Amino acid sequence: MRVASPTIDLVVDDLGAGRVIVRVSGVPGRSDATVLRHTLDHQLDRAPVLLVVELDRAVSTPELREVLATARDRVRAGGGGLRVVTTGRDDAPSREITELL
């Protein structure tokens, strides 16, 4: 499912069995962070076992870190897991950055 956002491409894929991937392409601005927060909140209301947030680059803004840290804390409080990964450019491998939040 594609989610409308001002400057990023935001796609939610429900893989079933409580697993969800939220793909973020682009550099999120403040208004995008709000959309991402609402999107993650909606997914967390469904109590996923695993929520993966995939960023197409290692972007670090205060707003994004806050949104992801809040989601991490909320999913863990519900007994689930959150993984934040960056996709590599070209042939570079993906890298998990969850613990950098």
C-alpha positions as CSV (number, residue, x, y, z in Angstrom):
1,M,0.0,0.0,0.0
2,R,1.4,3.4,-1.0
3,V,1.0,6.2,1.5
4,A,0.8,9.8,0.3
5,S,3.6,11.9,1.7
6,P,5.0,15.3,0.6
7,T,8.5,14.5,-0.6
8,I,9.2,10.8,0.1
9,D,7.9,7.6,-1.4
10,L,6.4,5.5,1.4
11,V,5.2,2.0,0.9
12,V,3.8,-0.5,3.4
13,D,3.9,-4.2,2.7
14,D,2.0,-6.6,5.0
15,L,3.8,-9.9,4.6
16,G,1.3,-11.8,6.9
17,A,2.0,-13.6,10.1
18,G,2.5,-10.3,11.9
19,R,5.3,-9.1,9.7
20,V,5.3,-5.7,8.0
21,I,7.8,-3.8,6.0
22,V,7.6,0.0,5.7
23,R,9.8,1.2,2.8
24,V,11.0,4.9,2.8
25,S,12.6,6.3,-0.3
26,G,14.0,9.8,-0.2
27,V,15.0,12.2,2.5
28,P,12.2,12.8,4.9
29,G,11.4,16.4,5.9
30,R,9.3,17.4,8.9
31,S,6.0,16.9,7.2
32,D,7.1,13.5,6.0
33,A,8.2,12.5,9.5
34,T,4.6,13.3,10.6
35,V,3.2,11.0,7.9
36,L,5.7,8.3,8.8
37,R,4.8,8.6,12.5
38,H,1.1,8.1,11.7
39,T,1.9,5.2,9.3
40,L,4.0,3.5,11.9
41,D,1.4,4.1,14.6
42,H,-1.3,2.5,12.4
43,Q,0.9,-0.5,11.9
44,L,1.8,-0.7,15.6
45,D,-1.9,-0.6,16.5
46,R,-2.1,-4.0,14.7
47,A,0.5,-5.4,17.1
48,P,3.0,-6.8,14.6
49,V,5.5,-9.5,15.6
50,L,8.1,-7.8,13.4
51,L,8.1,-4.3,11.9
52,V,11.0,-3.5,9.4
53,V,11.6,0.0,8.4
54,E,13.7,0.1,5.2
55,L,15.4,3.4,4.4
56,D,16.9,3.8,0.9
57,R,19.9,5.7,2.4
58,A,21.4,6.3,5.8
59,V,19.6,9.6,6.6
60,S,19.7,10.9,10.1
61,T,17.5,13.8,11.0
62,P,16.3,14.5,14.6
63,E,12.7,14.1,13.5
64,L,13.4,10.7,11.8
65,R,15.4,9.4,14.8
66,E,12.6,10.4,17.2
67,V,9.9,8.7,15.1
68,L,11.9,5.5,14.8
69,A,12.9,5.4,18.4
70,T,9.3,5.9,19.5
71,A,8.2,3.1,17.2
72,R,11.0,0.9,18.5
73,D,10.0,1.4,22.1
74,R,6.3,0.9,21.4
75,V,6.8,-2.4,19.4
76,R,9.1,-3.8,22.0
77,A,6.7,-2.9,24.8
78,G,4.1,-5.0,22.9
79,G,6.5,-8.0,22.7
80,G,7.4,-7.5,19.0
81,G,10.6,-6.4,17.3
82,L,11.6,-3.5,15.1
83,R,14.5,-3.5,12.6
84,V,15.7,-0.4,10.8
85,V,17.8,-1.2,7.8
86,T,19.4,0.9,5.0
87,T,19.5,-0.4,1.6
88,G,22.9,-0.4,-0.1
89,R,23.6,1.6,-3.2
90,D,24.1,-0.6,-6.3
91,D,25.6,-3.8,-5.1
92,A,26.3,-2.7,-1.5
93,P,24.6,-4.9,1.1
94,S,21.8,-3.7,3.4
95,R,22.9,-2.7,6.8
96,E,20.9,-2.8,10.1
97,I,21.0,0.5,12.0
98,T,18.4,-0.2,14.7
99,E,20.8,0.2,17.6
100,L,22.0,3.5,16.3
101,L,18.7,5.2,17.2
